[in-house]
């Protein structure tokens, strides 16, 4: 059983930085009438301290998305406990922002109305003027302040991803869950959005749990990279990353340090079999 504590690289206190996530001996078994029981993840012990950016990489079927869904309260563990801010997650976790692989924008709603959607959920008691101001502020942060009245079909793929990011951030959650949010984009656009994401998070020091298949992306973004193996999903390695991300990401990704870390992680992943069922 792997036990990992991911700690902040700054001296700020937990209350200043936001929220942490904890997985305590967590396993998840999927059972259906059509097939045998499938163990997606087994005996996961992982503590993500406030203010850290943690990426998870691993072969398809190793349970990366399952882990995010349990942190979001969309799935219950078969055994063990998932905690958020020290309390067990027993239902949908409305305190976190969740950015999935698909942007899931509602085509009949304008951009500003898509971003406003989380503020319309129960528990967000703000005036219409306050909500409008929050939406406008987030659209400005992602560079889309002139596109609020557009519909999703009128936007490029990268712009749609920025709308999804603004929607995830609009109610200022302390924690972001991100499931391959840039996976479908070309390399240049992905790099641009990676830089934009880091700039946004540098200001707010949010806690981030980020799933990706891209080893280089994992290294470039994270304080630590958690490597999963499959059959069943489990932690096989944790890599501390200490990169200077204050400058040009293009230059940073060409550094010998990034190449060395990526090579080491690739070697580890190659030793773990990919499952035929796809990621869960």
Steps between C-alpha positions, in 0.01 A plus 500: 500500500656831389484799733584838352482851643522784249601819675509865393824651377428832669486602864134600500268336749219263409227751575663749263541250220158340486407134527657157501383162373561168669453140382527252787541135394251562217388227262230504234338190349252528213237225481250449220262225391673471162856442619715391791597743774778738397736654756580848367726610786624322809642615834574861403649715776562849369502834678502816288588794719345846451651714228673219310466407134501121461480316169407134457628295207459134418382252237140489383277318744704577810223700668620859463155636412343281769717672760387845383136394499528385861661831602208674328253279687362354177612149598520336841800285589435130547725519806707764670429871544531805275542825693477864402621761750517216751135396468377186321352560154150351525324672210566729207789726599378845397810663652727388218520604138499210253627538144442181299647371171206646305410864547130408541384847404126530453452596131179693561657728761727791421858494631416724796206278592716187484751660737216609730361146528677401829369818663145382427545187708351480852713666764625795296297783651613806310315777323472501123738797486760314708477192277535714188810666644652162588438366149647809336808482723569137408449558128750783523750277679494249215503768232142453380336817630387589145338162437240480776206534260626234259372143489738201542467405132652836408822430694819313419600192700749696707247771578249238612761359739555848643125537552500166686791621715318824578191301598710285734651807666199733510400423859865506614536140620809429708555174311492409130457148364612481136460187285712532185358846431743575213521150352322571170694815413799544271844539658528878456156573643556257784824675596324837494222378729749333733675833544171678554394244760826536692470878494147485643596252769820683593286791617253293701709201616216256448520129570497308170461130421565463126475180294689472172644242260770748395817443704653832398183687595499326839860603569463856371198577720545309823667530838482120502413231248320189628549197274228236497532139393207290378336167579389638743574873514758577768778747575837375379712816520494865603734752340578837657536774240681828566492710185522874450170574327521877533632548148450346157339155512643418157852552631425310821367194316829477305711488815710190578317467832161458329644249255654300783179488705285412197738221403489355849119509513468347152718210609273437796182516292637257243523232768126512572252326275219700337155355558257437209204672664615860459539755779239505773 
